[in-house]
Amino acid sequence: MLDHIIDFTAWPILTGIFIGYIANRIMSGEGKGCCMNLFVGIIGSYAGTFISHLLNIDLFGKGYFTNFVFCVVGAVAVLWIWKKLFD
């Protein structure tokens, strides 16, 4: 039971922080902190999935690396939009 809970809470948080960190480094050259990286990583994951659907690319069964790349692309897109709206 506990392993099942850890799989659905720990990995998305850790990968979200990592995805947000990479996207922040690509866009601004510096990290923004764990909470901002987590926020950007989670929203970017949804945006990356949306982008893959727009391009008619099915991510299911493609492997972790392909999903990771689309999540980073989505996070960079979210940061780009954020920068255009609020800077």
C-alpha positions in Angstrom: 0.0 0.0 0.0 2.7 2.5 1.0 4.7 1.7 -2.2 1.7 2.5 -4.3 1.3 5.9 -2.6 5.0 6.7 -3.0 4.9 5.9 -6.7 2.1 8.4 -7.3 3.5 11.2 -5.1 7.3 11.0 -4.9 8.1 10.5 -8.6 5.9 13.3 -10.0 7.2 15.7 -7.5 10.9 14.8 -8.1 10.5 14.8 -11.9 8.5 18.1 -11.7 11.3 19.8 -9.8 13.9 18.5 -12.2 11.9 19.5 -15.3 11.2 22.9 -13.9 14.9 23.4 -13.0 16.0 22.4 -16.6 13.4 24.7 -18.1 14.5 27.6 -15.9 18.1 27.0 -16.8 17.2 27.1 -20.5 15.2 30.2 -20.3 17.0 32.4 -17.8 20.2 30.6 -16.9 19.4 30.2 -13.3 17.1 28.2 -11.0 14.1 29.8 -9.3 13.8 27.6 -6.2 12.2 24.3 -5.6 8.6 25.5 -5.3 8.8 27.5 -8.6 10.5 24.6 -10.3 7.8 22.2 -9.1 5.1 24.5 -10.3 6.7 25.0 -13.7 7.5 21.3 -14.0 3.9 20.2 -13.3 2.3 22.8 -15.6 4.9 22.2 -18.2 4.2 18.5 -18.2 0.6 19.1 -19.0 1.6 21.7 -21.6 4.0 19.2 -23.2 1.3 16.5 -23.3 -1.0 19.1 -25.0 1.8 20.0 -27.5 2.3 16.3 -28.3 -1.5 15.9 -29.0 -1.4 18.9 -31.3 1.4 17.3 -33.2 -0.4 14.0 -33.3 2.4 12.2 -31.4 1.2 9.5 -29.1 3.4 9.5 -26.0 1.9 6.3 -24.5 4.5 3.6 -24.6 7.2 5.8 -26.2 9.5 5.6 -23.2 10.6 7.8 -20.4 13.0 9.9 -22.4 10.5 11.0 -25.0 8.0 11.9 -22.3 10.7 13.8 -20.5 11.7 15.8 -23.6 8.0 16.8 -24.2 7.6 17.8 -20.6 10.7 20.0 -20.8 9.5 21.6 -24.1 6.1 22.3 -22.4 7.8 23.8 -19.4 9.9 26.1 -21.6 6.8 27.1 -23.5 5.1 27.9 -20.1 8.0 30.0 -19.0 8.2 31.8 -22.4 4.5 32.7 -22.2 4.9 33.8 -18.5 7.8 36.0 -19.5 5.8 37.6 -22.4 2.8 38.3 -20.2 4.4 39.5 -17.0 7.8 41.0 -17.9 
